[in-house]
């Protein structure tokens, strides 16, 4: 039985999913049943992430995406132009991956005695030829991280450029743009053979909480019933009840070593937050300090890996966090052998955001999607997804699985116009339905690419290990809806990055999520959208989407 120990986690990473290698196909009814005559099938786009060797050049040139960037959204030009061009604008390939792009540049210098107050990253889609602001950053040391979620077709090309903003005579003034860069990653995916090195560190005055073998079992145990990180990733990436052939071809196979314990050259008090009693922030301070410790870098060179997990012997502080692709965890939430903290933090290291719980009186989501209003939002209240941090070992949501390349089936993106109705067959996102089986529906709400995500889930496999209040049990079967904010908006609802999801709950205790069962409806009066579940089977849910 899994522990009911409640762990609060801190997410420090600023990593946003950058979806790459997608193939986009028009939905013309050949794969899905659109039974309502009012459906506008040409508005739907089936998003089939073919990350496993498909020849992208075989896709017809006529395939495209809805034009969501039809308005110039670059920097607000002023009459004053700073006669400087940012230099050495380039991609940091080592610091970039499929979940984030890191750009580097040189300080452009002072202008009229002043330094830049902000750097602005702009992006252009070749299909529109228009530039838009996609990120900005102040107090930077020569890096800027690209924030956004994109759906690529094989024809998409994106260009980036950088401007610096100065204050001149009390007003903003921008430099000329830098040289343009093209950045369109193609075949990104989580490695099928994922190598992980786990380092165990302890202050030199603390008794060790468990041995190396304890951590090895949590991470790498391949026994059929083991609730290990290794077994979780295999099932989540291949799908529940996948054939051995599918597991061999599609699953993530975790391998690696556990190294340690290693004694840190300081006692626990050295890493405590100064002036605060009782001691706290040990994990965070150790993580920061390790970057300047030569022994740590020597260990990383000796044990190279795709991902690193650092476990610090401490009983006070956060459960864990992820930053710069490294997952950190305190030892205390791992003492009972529960791997949910590792699942959560590895998700962050791979680029996933949080999956918040949200409760809005009088509606499902806020009336203003970018304003919390009277809604209650808690980062660790949603037991449907390990990216909530509640303590669950359930499958990642279908949207998160898709962004990681784990979702076996296909995705449909659609819009729903007023007085329009569309029907879909959604297959269980937990199971191994490969090919032309829709497992995720994205309902686009605005030009900033805010979406509702719709999926059908059943209590199978790891979905039986949800931390529901004070007990562990299966998630309720049903159709689930969540919201993802648009990429060009700040996370006004409390998120830490642009890849957060918001799952609506009925009750203030966050024990009863909105979910549809047979002959039930989900309706948001502010959006005017209804999602009716006509019926459920062991494999799929038949749903109808309507808009007032």
N, C-alpha and C positions, 0 to 999 in steps of 0.2 A: 504494500500500500504506500502510495506516495505521501510525503509529508504535507501537512496543511500550513506549514510555516509561511507566513506572509513576508515577502521581501520587497522593499522599495528600492528601485534602481534609478541611477542617474545616467542620462544619455548625454554624452558630451560631443558626440561626433556631429559634424555638419556634412553629411554625405547624402547626396540626392541621386536617385536612380536615373541613369541615362540609358534608356532602352535602345538596344542596337541590334541590327541584323534582322529586323522584322520584315516579313513579307505581308503586304496588304492586298486583299482581294475584295472586289466588289461582291456584295451579297445579292445574288439574283434568284435566290430561292432554291438553288440546287442542293444545298446542304441543310437548310432549315425550313420548317413549315411555317409560312406566314399566312395564316388562315383568314385574317381580317382583310377585306377588300380595301379598307382605308389605309393599309400599310403603304408606305412609300419605300419600297425595297431598295431603290438606288441610293437612299440616304444611309444605308447600313454598310459598314465595312468590316469584313472578317479579318481579324488580326491573327495570323498564324505564325508564331515565332519559330522559324525553321533555323535552328542554331546548330544543326548537326550534319553539315556537309551538303545541304541543298545548294544547287547552283543558282545564285541570285540572278545571274544574267538571263536565266530562262524565263523570267517573269516578263509578260508583255509590257511594252513601253506605255501603254495607255493607262496602266494602273496608277492611281494617285490617291491623295488624301484630301479631305475637305480643307479648303483654304482658310486656316484659322488666323493667319497673320496678314490681313488685308489692310491694316492701318499702320502707318508709320508711327512707331513708338520708340524712336531713339531719344537721345538726350534733348532737352529743351534748348534750342539754340538761342544765343544772345547776340547782341550786336558786337560785343567784345569777343574776339577770338584770340586765345593765347597762342602765339606763334611758336609752338613747340609740338613735336611729334613724339609720343611715347616710343621708347627704343627697346630693342631686344624682346619684343612680344613673341612668346613661343609657348608650346605645350610641354609641360613636364611629363614626359612619357612614363618615367619611373613612378611618379606620384599620381598617375591617372590610371583608371581602369574602366570597366563597364558600368560602374556605379557613380563615378564622379570624374570630372576633368579639371585638372589643375593647370592654370596658366601662370607663366612666369614673365617678369618684365624688369627692366632697370628703372631706377628712380629718374624721372624726366628732368629733374633739377628745379631750382627755385625760379620763380618769375616775380619780378618786382619785389624781391626779398621774401616771398612767401612760398611755402611748400603746398603741394596739392592737398586738398581736404577730402577728396574722394576719387576713386577710380571706378569707371563705368564700363561694363562689358556689354557689347552689342552683338546681335546675331542676325544673320540674313538667310532666309530660305531662297534658294535659287528659283524655286517655282513662283515666287512672288517678287523677288528683287527688292524687298523692303527691309529696312533695318529696324530692329526693336531692342530696347534695353532689356537684358535678361538677368543682370546681376550688378550689384554695386558693393563697394567695400571701402571703408576708411581705416586708418591706422594699420595699413598693410605693410608687410616687410618684403614686398616684391612678388606676392602671390595673390591670385584671386581664383576662387573655386566656382566652377560653373554650376548653377542651380537650375534644375528644370527636369521635367519628365516628358519624353518625346516618344512618338510612335513613328518609326522609320519605315518608309517603303524603299524598294530597291533603287528608286530614282532620286531619293532625297539627297541634297547636298547642302551643308550648312557652312557658313563662313562667319568668322568672329573678328572683331577688332576692339581696340581699347582706346578710351579717352581718359584724360585726367581733368578734374575740375579744380579750379582755383577760385579764390575770392579776390576780385579786383575792384577797387573803389567801392567796396561794400556789396558788390553783386557777384553772382556766379558767372564764371567764364570757363569755357571748355577748350581743350587743345584740339589740334587737328587729330584725326584718327590715326592709329598705328597702321602698319602694314596688315593686310588681311591674312587670316589663317583658315584653312579648311579642316574641319574635324568631324568626320563621320565614321565612327567605329563600325565594323562590319559583323564579325563573328564572335561577339563577346558571350561568354557563358561562365558559370561557376565550373571550375575544372572537374571533370568526371572522377579523376583521381586527385582528391584534395588532401594535401599533406599539411598536417597541423603539428606544431611543436608546442607543448605545454611546459611553461617554466613555473617552478614553485619557489617563492622567495619568502623569507621570514626575518623580521627584526631579530637581532642576535640575543635578545633576552626573553624570548617567548617560547613556551612549550609548543611542540608541533601538534596540530589538531588531528591529523590522520597521516597515513603513510603514502608513498608513491603509488602503491598498488590500488589504493582506494580511488585515486584520481584516474588511473589507467582504466579501471572498470567503468567509471562514469563516462569516459570519453570514447574508448575503443572496444568495449565488450561487444562481441558479435553473437552472444548467446541469443536464441530466438526470442526469449521473453525479456531480455534486458532493456531497461529504459535508458539506454545510453545515447550519447550524441551521435555515435556512428549509426545505430539502428534508426534513429529519428531521421537523419538526413537521407538514408537509403529509402525509407518509406515515403517521406515528403517529396523527394525528387522523382521517384519512379511511379508513385501512386500506390494506394493500398491494394493488395491482392494482385500485384503485377506478376506477370510470368517471369520465369528466370531469364528468358531471352531479353525481356524488356528491362529487367534489373541490370543485366550485363551491359546493355546498350545505353541506358538512359540515367541510371541512378548515380548519385554521388557516393563514391566509396572513400571513406575516411581512413587515413593511415597516418602514422607518425609516432612520436615518442613523448614520454613525460620525463622531464629533466629536473632533478632536485630531490630533496630540498637544498636551496642555497641560502647561506646566511648573509644577510645584508651587514655592512660594516657599521651599523648604528643600531641603537636600541629603539624601542617603540616610541618613547617620548620624543625622540628626535623628529619623528614624522607627524606628531600631533599638530593640529592647528594652534598656532601661538595664542596664548591668552584665553583659551576656551577650555572649560572644565564641564563635564568629563572629556577625555581625549576623543577627538573625531578627525575625519578627513585623512586617515592614515593611508587608505588605498589610493586616493587621489594624489597625495603628496609623494608616495612611493613611485607611482606611475610617472610623475613629472621628473623625479630625481633619477630614475633609471636611465633616462636619455643622456645623462652626463656621466654615467658609470661605465668605465672601459670594460669591466667584466661582463656586463650585460651585452654589449656589442660583440664581444668575443664569443659569447655563447650563441648569439644569433648567427654569427659566421660559421660556427661549428655545427649548428643544427638548422640549416636553411629549411624554409617551409613556405607554403602558399599563405598560411595564416598562423598567427601566434596567439596563444592564450596565456595570460599571466595571472597566476593566483597568488595572492598575498595573504599571509597568515595574520588575520585581524578579525576581531569580533565586534568592532564599532565602526559604523560608517555605512556606505552604500552597499547594495548587493553587487553592483558592477556597472561598467560602462564600456564604451568602445570609442577609440579615437585613433585616427591615422592607420586604420586597418588592423589594430591590435585590440583584442578583447581582454578586459581586466575584470577580475572578480575577487571579492573578499572570500576568505575561507569559510566564514560562518554559515552562509546559505548552502554550502556544499557538504556539510558534515553528515547529512542524512542520505547522501548518495543521489539526490535529486539533481538532474541535469538541466532543469528549465532555465536557470540563469545563463548557462553556457549557450543554450539554444537562442535565447534572447540576444545576448551580446554578440554572438557570431552573426546573427541576422543584421545587427547594426554594422558590424565590420564589413559585411557584404553589401551594405548600402540601404537597408530597410529602415524606415522610420518607425514611429510608434503607431499602435492601433488603439486610439483612445475610446473610452466610453463617453457618451453624451446623452443627457436627458433634458428635454425641452418641454416645459409645461404648455399645453395647448397645441403642440405640434410635434413633429418628429425631429426636424432640424431647425436651426435658427431662421427666423423670417428673413434676416439679412445673412446670407451665407458666410459673410466675412466679419460678422459682429456677434460675439457670444451672447449679448443681451441677457436674458434671464435664464439661459441654459446653464446647466451644471456639466462641467467637463473634468474628468479625472483621468490622468495618464495611465493609472494602473488598476483600472476597474473593469476592463473588458476581458472576460475569461475565454472568449472564443479564439484568441490568437496569442501565441507566446510573445508577440511583439507588444503586447500590453504590459507584460511584466507582472501580471497578477500571480503567476505561479503555474500557469498551464503548460502542458506539453502537447497541446493539440497541434494539428497541422497549421502551417501558415495559411492565411487567407488566400483565396484564389488570386487576388490582385498581386499580393506579394510573391506567390509562387510563380506567377507569370513573369514578373520583373526579373526573377532569378533564373528563368528558363526551366522551371520545374513543372509547369502545368502541362499535362499530357495532351489535352484537347486544344480547342481553338477558342478564340475570343472574338466577340462581335462588339463593335462600337456603333452606336446609333443615336439619333436625335428623335424626339417625339414632339410633334407640333400640336397646337391646340386642336381638340376634337379629333385626335388621331388615336388609333388603337393598333397594337402590334402584338403578335404572339410568338413565343419561343419555347423551345424544349431545352432545359438546362440540365446537363448531366452532373452527377455528384462530383464535386471538385476534389473529394478525398480519394476517389478510385482511379484506377489506371485505364481511363478511356482515351485511347490514342486516335489521332486523326481528326475526322470530321464530326466530332462530338463537342458541342459548345459547352464550356464549363465556366465561362465568365462573360457577363453582359456589362458593357460600359455605356451608360446613358449620359450623353454630353449635355451639360446645363448652360454653358456660356462660352464666349470666345476665349476665355482664359483657360479653357480646358478643365473646368471643374466637372467632375463626373460623379454619378451614382454607380457603385459597383454592386452587381447582383449575382449571387451564386447559391447553389443548392448544396447542403452539407448533411452527411449522415454520421452517426456516432460509431465509426469504425476505426480500428487500429488505434493510433495515438489520439484520435478524437475522443477516446474514452477517459482521457486523463486531463480533464478540465478542473481547475481549482475554483469551485463554485461555492462562494462564501467560505464556510469552515470545513467543507468536505471536498473530496475528489470524486468526480463522476463524469458520465458521458455528456457531451453537448446535446441539446435538443435537436431533433431532426427538423429540417425546414429550409426555407428560402430566406437568405440573409441579405440585407442591404446596408451599405456603408457609403460614406462620402469622402471624396478626395478633392482637396482644394486645388484650384488652378495654379499652374506653374509660375505665373508672373505676379502672384499675390504673396504678400508676407503672410506668415502663419498667425493671423490675428486671433485664431481660436486657441492659441496656447501651445502649438506644436513647436518642435525644435528644428524641423527642416521641412522641405517641400514634399516629402514623400510620406506624410502621415495620413492615416485613415481615421474616420470617426464612425463608430458603431452606435446606433441609437438604442437606448434602454427605456423600458416602460416605467420602472420604479426607481426611487431615489437611492435604494441600496444596491443597485446595479446587479440584481440577481436574475432579471427577466428581460432578455434582449428582444427587440422586435424581430419576429421571424414568422414567415407564412407557412401554414400547413394547408391541407386539402380544404377547398372552399372557403378560404380566408383571404383578406385583402390587407394590404399595407397602403396607407394614404397619407400624403403630406399636404395639408391645405394651403401652405404657402407656395409650394412648388406647383400645386395642382396636379400632381402625378399620383396615380394609383397603380399598384402592382398586385394583381390578383393571381393567386395560386389555384388553378383549376383542379389539379389532382397531383398526387405523388405516386411514384413507383419505387421499386428497389434501386432503380438506376437513374431516373430523371424526374424532374418536376416540370409540369406544363404551366407556363406563366403567361399572363396577358398584361401588357403595359399600356396605360391610357393617360391622356392629359386633358384637363378641362379646357 
